[in-house]
Amino acid sequence: MEEFHVHIYFTKNEIELAQQIRDDLIRAIPQLTYVGELILKPIGPHPRPMFEIHVPAAKIDSIVPIIDKKRSGLSVLIHPVQDDELAAHRVFARWLGEKLKLDLSKLNSAKSSPHVIHGDI
């Protein structure tokens, strides 16, 4: 696993806060490999509007505390990028704040794949 995706969720009443958090994370974490725009409606397995950032796996342990400090109470999903998307979002996911219910039916499972990595993040 080389990368983690971080999804920061917000409500329609928290758009300005989410934009401020996004800007703060960009300044605080130069190691980010991707910073997405605010997505203003639920998409894929995600139950709320959100924005996404990508973190190199080698930096995840040092970056999670920064995200936790700057999230201002918003829920955050952190998961590894791997072939088995279902396991990445259900088994290996970590939450900061409120754990939201994802629509896991939208994710691919690679149960038969010999390359699925098992363990904690």
Backbone as JSON, one array per atom type, in Angstrom:
{
  "sequence": "MEEFHVHIYFTKNEIELAQQIRDDLIRAIPQLTYVGELILKPIGPHPRPMFEIHVPAAKIDSIVPIIDKKRSGLSVLIHPVQDDELAAHRVFARWLGEKLKLDLSKLNSAKSSPHVIHGDI",
  "N": [[0.85, -1.17, 0.0], [0.63, 2.1, -0.94], [-0.52, 4.54, -0.59], [-2.89, 6.64, 1.13], [-6.31, 7.52, 1.22], [-8.11, 10.33, 2.27], [-11.11, 11.4, 3.46], [-13.02, 14.19, 4.04], [-15.86, 15.09, 5.6], [-18.81, 17.11, 5.34], [-21.67, 19.21, 6.04], [-24.36, 20.92, 4.29], [-24.57, 23.3, 5.63], [-22.02, 23.71, 6.48], [-20.2, 24.44, 4.54], [-18.48, 26.69, 4.16], [-16.79, 26.36, 6.37], [-15.66, 23.87, 5.72], [-14.23, 24.59, 3.4], [-12.35, 26.32, 4.54], [-10.98, 24.52, 6.22], [-9.92, 22.81, 4.27], [-8.16, 24.62, 2.96], [-6.47, 25.17, 5.12], [-5.34, 22.63, 5.55], [-3.91, 22.24, 3.19], [-1.9, 24.19, 3.49], [-0.68, 23.26, 5.85], [0.2, 20.68, 5.36], [2.46, 19.83, 3.32], [3.13, 17.47, 2.05], [0.98, 16.29, 0.79], [-0.4, 14.48, -1.9], [-2.52, 14.9, -3.51], [-5.26, 17.1, -3.71], [-8.58, 17.44, -3.53], [-11.43, 19.21, -4.88], [-14.24, 20.73, -3.16], [-16.97, 18.6, -2.96], [-20.26, 18.9, -3.41], [-22.43, 17.24, -2.94], [-23.63, 14.0, -1.9], [-21.65, 11.24, -3.05], [-20.77, 8.25, -4.77], [-19.78, 5.87, -2.35], [-20.06, 7.63, -0.31], [-21.8, 9.36, 2.21], [-22.33, 12.06, 2.62], [-21.7, 15.47, 1.56], [-18.28, 16.15, 0.65], [-14.67, 16.51, 0.74], [-11.6, 15.39, -0.67], [-8.35, 14.24, 0.19], [-5.04, 13.07, -0.58], [-2.59, 11.01, 0.89], [0.79, 10.08, 1.25], [1.62, 6.73, 2.13], [3.85, 6.34, 3.76], [3.91, 8.62, 5.29], [1.6, 8.75, 6.78], [1.21, 8.26, 9.59], [2.38, 10.49, 10.8], [0.89, 12.54, 9.75], [-1.84, 12.18, 10.34], [-2.38, 13.18, 13.04], [-2.24, 15.95, 12.53], [-4.35, 16.37, 10.74], [-6.43, 15.62, 12.45], [-6.3, 17.64, 14.37], [-6.99, 19.88, 12.85], [-9.52, 19.46, 11.8], [-11.81, 20.53, 12.92], [-14.07, 19.39, 14.19], [-15.4, 18.07, 12.13], [-16.36, 15.0, 10.49], [-14.06, 12.46, 9.55], [-12.84, 10.19, 7.23], [-10.35, 7.78, 6.87], [-8.57, 5.78, 4.72], [-6.74, 2.98, 3.34], [-5.41, 2.73, -0.02], [-6.22, 0.15, -2.03], [-6.63, -2.97, -3.86], [-8.94, -4.34, -2.99], [-11.55, -2.66, -2.42], [-13.75, -2.71, -0.73], [-12.81, -3.91, 1.66], [-10.87, -2.0, 2.27], [-12.43, 0.21, 2.96], [-14.07, -0.79, 4.96], [-12.79, -2.68, 6.71], [-10.12, -1.79, 7.11], [-10.36, 0.89, 7.51], [-10.17, 4.02, 9.21], [-11.57, 6.28, 11.52], [-11.98, 9.72, 12.29], [-13.63, 11.56, 14.59], [-17.23, 11.54, 14.23], [-18.42, 8.42, 13.14], [-19.58, 7.68, 10.03], [-22.24, 6.18, 8.12], [-21.43, 4.32, 5.41], [-22.23, 3.68, 1.93], [-21.7, 0.72, 1.2], [-22.28, -0.99, -0.87], [-21.51, 0.08, -3.21], [-18.87, -0.45, -3.62], [-16.0, -2.29, -4.8], [-15.13, -5.68, -4.22], [-12.38, -7.72, -3.49], [-12.16, -10.38, -2.67], [-11.22, -12.82, -3.55], [-8.73, -12.23, -4.39], [-5.26, -12.8, -4.22], [-3.64, -10.8, -3.39], [-4.58, -9.18, -1.42], [-4.07, -7.22, 1.38], [-3.79, -7.8, 4.8], [-4.38, -6.4, 7.98], [-3.81, -3.83, 10.48], [-4.13, -0.25, 10.18]],
  "CA": [[0.0, 0.0, 0.0], [1.48, 3.27, -1.11], [-1.22, 5.8, -0.38], [-4.15, 6.66, 1.85], [-7.28, 8.56, 0.88], [-8.73, 10.95, 3.43], [-12.35, 12.07, 3.07], [-13.49, 15.1, 5.09], [-17.29, 15.26, 5.35], [-19.44, 18.32, 5.86], [-23.07, 19.4, 5.66], [-24.57, 22.14, 3.5], [-24.36, 24.44, 6.53], [-20.6, 23.76, 6.85], [-19.39, 24.59, 3.32], [-17.39, 27.65, 4.4], [-15.86, 25.7, 7.3], [-14.93, 22.85, 4.96], [-13.26, 25.28, 2.54], [-11.28, 26.81, 5.4], [-10.2, 23.35, 6.63], [-9.17, 22.4, 3.08], [-7.07, 25.57, 2.79], [-5.54, 24.95, 6.24], [-4.61, 21.37, 5.34], [-2.95, 22.48, 2.1], [-0.75, 24.92, 4.06], [-0.06, 22.52, 6.95], [0.71, 19.36, 4.95], [3.0, 19.92, 1.95], [3.33, 16.12, 1.49], [-0.22, 15.8, 0.12], [-0.19, 14.19, -3.32], [-3.72, 15.31, -4.22], [-6.27, 17.81, -2.93], [-9.78, 17.58, -4.35], [-12.36, 20.3, -4.63], [-15.41, 20.36, -2.39], [-18.05, 17.95, -3.7], [-21.37, 19.43, -2.64], [-23.5, 16.27, -2.77], [-23.11, 12.64, -1.69], [-21.19, 10.6, -4.27], [-20.22, 6.92, -4.5], [-20.18, 5.33, -1.05], [-19.99, 8.71, 0.69], [-23.17, 9.77, 2.54], [-22.43, 13.51, 2.76], [-20.7, 16.22, 0.8], [-16.94, 15.92, 1.19], [-13.52, 16.7, -0.14], [-10.65, 14.29, -0.51], [-6.92, 14.47, 0.06], [-4.26, 11.84, -0.64], [-1.42, 11.07, 1.76], [1.68, 8.93, 1.08], [1.54, 5.79, 3.26], [5.01, 6.53, 4.65], [3.71, 9.83, 6.1], [0.26, 8.75, 7.38], [1.25, 8.35, 11.05], [2.72, 11.85, 11.23], [-0.09, 13.48, 9.21], [-3.16, 12.03, 10.98], [-2.6, 14.15, 14.13], [-2.46, 17.29, 11.96], [-5.73, 16.36, 10.25], [-7.32, 15.58, 13.61], [-6.27, 18.96, 15.0], [-7.54, 20.91, 11.97], [-10.82, 19.06, 11.24], [-12.85, 21.37, 13.53], [-15.26, 18.62, 14.51], [-15.96, 17.34, 10.99], [-16.02, 13.58, 10.4], [-13.0, 12.18, 8.59], [-12.55, 8.78, 6.93], [-9.0, 7.53, 6.35], [-8.47, 4.38, 4.29], [-5.67, 2.7, 2.39], [-5.77, 2.43, -1.39], [-5.88, -1.24, -2.32], [-7.55, -3.58, -4.82], [-10.19, -4.66, -2.32], [-12.1, -1.39, -1.93], [-14.65, -2.99, 0.39], [-11.98, -4.07, 2.86], [-10.22, -0.72, 2.56], [-13.4, 1.12, 3.59], [-14.76, -1.41, 6.09], [-11.89, -3.36, 7.65], [-8.89, -1.05, 7.37], [-10.67, 2.31, 7.65], [-10.06, 4.68, 10.52], [-12.41, 7.48, 11.57], [-11.77, 10.8, 13.24], [-14.96, 12.13, 14.8], [-18.38, 10.67, 14.06], [-18.34, 7.41, 12.09], [-20.77, 7.76, 9.18], [-22.59, 4.93, 7.44], [-21.1, 4.36, 3.98], [-22.97, 2.77, 1.06], [-20.66, -0.23, 0.8], [-22.69, -1.72, -2.09], [-20.88, 0.75, -4.36], [-17.44, -0.76, -3.63], [-15.55, -3.59, -5.3], [-14.48, -6.59, -3.27], [-11.39, -8.6, -4.13], [-12.0, -11.47, -1.71], [-10.47, -13.92, -4.14], [-7.41, -11.76, -4.77], [-4.19, -13.19, -3.3], [-2.84, -9.63, -3.07], [-5.22, -8.38, -0.39], [-3.21, -7.07, 2.56], [-4.58, -7.79, 6.01], [-3.69, -5.79, 9.11], [-4.31, -2.53, 10.89], [-3.38, 0.93, 9.73]],
  "C": [[0.89, 1.23, 0.0], [0.81, 4.57, -0.71], [-2.49, 5.59, 0.44], [-5.01, 7.78, 1.28], [-7.92, 9.03, 2.17], [-9.93, 11.73, 2.92], [-12.83, 12.9, 4.25], [-14.92, 15.48, 4.72], [-17.82, 16.53, 5.99], [-20.9, 18.34, 5.43], [-23.18, 20.68, 4.83], [-24.36, 23.4, 4.33], [-22.89, 24.64, 6.88], [-19.68, 23.96, 5.65], [-18.22, 25.55, 3.55], [-16.34, 27.07, 5.35], [-15.03, 24.67, 6.56], [-13.88, 23.48, 4.05], [-12.08, 25.79, 3.35], [-10.38, 25.65, 5.85], [-9.34, 22.87, 5.47], [-7.95, 23.31, 2.88], [-6.01, 25.38, 3.89], [-4.7, 23.69, 6.04], [-3.57, 21.52, 4.23], [-1.7, 23.17, 2.64], [0.02, 24.06, 5.07], [0.62, 21.23, 6.51], [1.22, 19.43, 3.51], [3.19, 18.56, 1.27], [2.09, 15.58, 0.76], [0.06, 15.6, -1.36], [-1.39, 14.59, -4.17], [-4.63, 16.04, -3.23], [-7.45, 18.06, -3.86], [-10.59, 18.81, -3.97], [-13.5, 19.82, -3.74], [-16.46, 19.76, -3.34], [-19.31, 18.18, -2.87], [-22.58, 18.49, -2.51], [-22.88, 14.9, -2.51], [-22.75, 12.0, -3.04], [-20.58, 9.25, -3.91], [-20.7, 6.4, -3.15], [-20.34, 6.4, 0.04], [-21.37, 9.33, 0.95], [-23.39, 11.28, 2.65], [-21.51, 14.18, 1.75], [-19.33, 16.05, 1.46], [-15.9, 16.49, 0.25], [-12.49, 15.66, 0.24], [-9.23, 14.8, -0.64], [-6.22, 13.12, 0.04], [-2.95, 12.04, 0.11], [-0.52, 9.88, 1.45], [1.65, 8.05, 2.33], [2.68, 6.01, 4.25], [4.83, 7.71, 5.59], [2.42, 9.79, 6.93], [0.3, 8.93, 8.9], [1.58, 9.75, 11.55], [1.68, 12.87, 10.78], [-1.45, 13.37, 9.89], [-3.37, 12.99, 12.15], [-2.85, 15.58, 13.64], [-3.9, 17.4, 11.46], [-6.71, 16.41, 11.42], [-7.41, 16.96, 14.27], [-7.03, 20.0, 14.17], [-8.96, 20.61, 11.48], [-12.01, 19.81, 11.84], [-14.16, 20.64, 13.75], [-15.89, 17.87, 13.35], [-15.52, 15.88, 11.03], [-15.01, 13.37, 9.29], [-12.83, 10.67, 8.47], [-11.16, 8.69, 6.33], [-8.94, 6.06, 5.97], [-7.32, 4.18, 3.32], [-6.23, 2.5, 0.99], [-5.28, 1.02, -1.67], [-6.93, -1.81, -3.27], [-8.91, -3.87, -4.21], [-10.74, -3.4, -1.66], [-13.01, -1.61, -0.73], [-13.87, -3.14, 1.69], [-11.3, -2.76, 3.25], [-11.15, 0.2, 3.34], [-14.06, 0.54, 4.84], [-13.82, -1.97, 7.14], [-10.72, -2.48, 8.06], [-9.11, 0.45, 7.56], [-10.5, 2.76, 9.09], [-10.89, 5.96, 10.44], [-11.88, 8.45, 12.6], [-13.14, 11.46, 13.38], [-16.03, 11.07, 14.58], [-18.16, 9.7, 12.89], [-19.66, 7.43, 11.32], [-21.01, 6.42, 8.5], [-22.34, 5.12, 5.94], [-22.02, 3.42, 3.21], [-21.96, 1.8, 0.46], [-21.02, -1.03, -0.45], [-22.04, -1.12, -3.33], [-19.4, 0.4, -4.52], [-17.16, -2.14, -4.17], [-14.89, -4.39, -4.2], [-13.53, -7.47, -4.05], [-11.1, -9.78, -3.21], [-11.14, -12.61, -2.27], [-9.05, -13.52, -4.54], [-6.35, -12.19, -3.76], [-3.37, -11.99, -2.83], [-3.45, -8.76, -1.99], [-4.34, -8.4, 0.85], [-4.11, -7.02, 3.78], [-3.74, -7.19, 7.14], [-4.28, -4.43, 9.43], [-3.48, -1.42, 10.28], [-2.98, 1.72, 10.95]]
}
